[in-house]
Amino acid sequence: MPAFKDLTGKRFGRLTIVDLKSKGIGSGKKTFWNCKCDCGTECIKESYAITKGYTVSCGCYRKDVFRKMQKEQNKLLEKLEKGIE
């Protein structure tokens, strides 16, 4: 089993690790961290997901990407509607 790594104070994407929430002991146990996102939200995330890059924010990143995609789609629809008229 790999040695425990203290992630306190480190940044992963938009998340800053505040402190340890719970440390997994034994096989199959997961370690959780209290995190603070750049947007100001505090959340609890699992160590593996953070260190492997599967989790980069509290969820605000996904919302930002979705909003950007919606804006691009709306612009495209406007161009198409102008072309049809």
N, C-alpha and C positions, 0 to 999 in steps of 0.2 A: 504494500500500500504506500502511495507517495506521501512524503512528509507534508504536514500542514503548512500552508502559506498564508501569512497574514496580509490581507489585501487592504487593510485600513489606510485611508488617505489616497489610495490609487484611483485613477480615472480609467473608465472603460466606456468609450463613446460619450454619451451625455451623462453618464452616471459617475458619481463620486462615492466611494465606499466610506460610510460613516463609522460603523462598528459591526462586530459579530453579533448575529441574532441567535444562531444555534449551530453548534459544531457537531457534525456527524461522527459517530463512533462506531467502528466495526464495518463489516462488509455491507455495501448497499445503502449506507446512511448518507444523507446529503447535508451539506453545510449551507446555511443561509446567512445573508448579510443585509443590514440596514443600509439603504442607499439614498442619496439625494440627487435628484435629476436637475439639469440645468434650468428646467422650467419652474423649479421650486417644490415639486412634489416629492414626498418621501415615500419610499416603497421598500419591499423586501424581495430580494432576488436570490436565486440559487447560484452557488459558486461556479459550477460547471458551465452553466449557460452564460455567465458573465465572462469568464476567462476564455471561452471558445468563440465569443462574439455573437452568440445567438440572441443575447439580450443587450441592447445598447441604450435603452431609455426606459422610462416608466410606462411608455405607450404613446407618448407625445410624438415620437419620430414617425410612427406609422400614420398618425392623424395628419401630420404635416405633409407626408408623401401623398396621402389620399387627397388632401385639399389641392395640392399642386397638380395632380392628375386631373381633378375635376375642372380646374381653371383651364388647363390645356384643352380638354375635351370641349368645354364651352366655347373657347376661341375658335376651334375647328368647326363646330356646329354653326357659329355665326358666319364664318367665311363661306360655308356650304350654302347657308340660307341666302346670303347676299348673291351668290353665284346663280342660284335658281331663279331669283326674282327678275 
